[in-house]
């Protein structure tokens, strides 16, 4: 069990757990966050790419980052409730098959077949 200082904000989940819960491989979900999906030749997102629409970038899953508890040189990614919902919509937009999780309040249970 995690110590209280290691807990995520309410409604958040580690990105790796979110992917695992929905049957998406860790590496695949990492690519959805780092590279994105879009037409060949479009830019990936990043610190030097403006995301105001002036430059065409690939569609990608947004996330938050924090220092990994107990490992000061490492970071871990997590998703807020809004980002979890957006990730589900991302998978639907790009016809990526995912499974329902066992969390009753997750948006994956509300999707249209």
Secondary structure, DSSP 4 states (H G I P E B T S, - for coil): ---GGGPPPTT-EEHHHHHHHTT--HHHHHHHHHT-B-STTPBPP-TTS--SSSS-B-B----EEEEETTEEEEEEEEE-HHHHHHHHHHHHHTT------S-TTSGGGG---
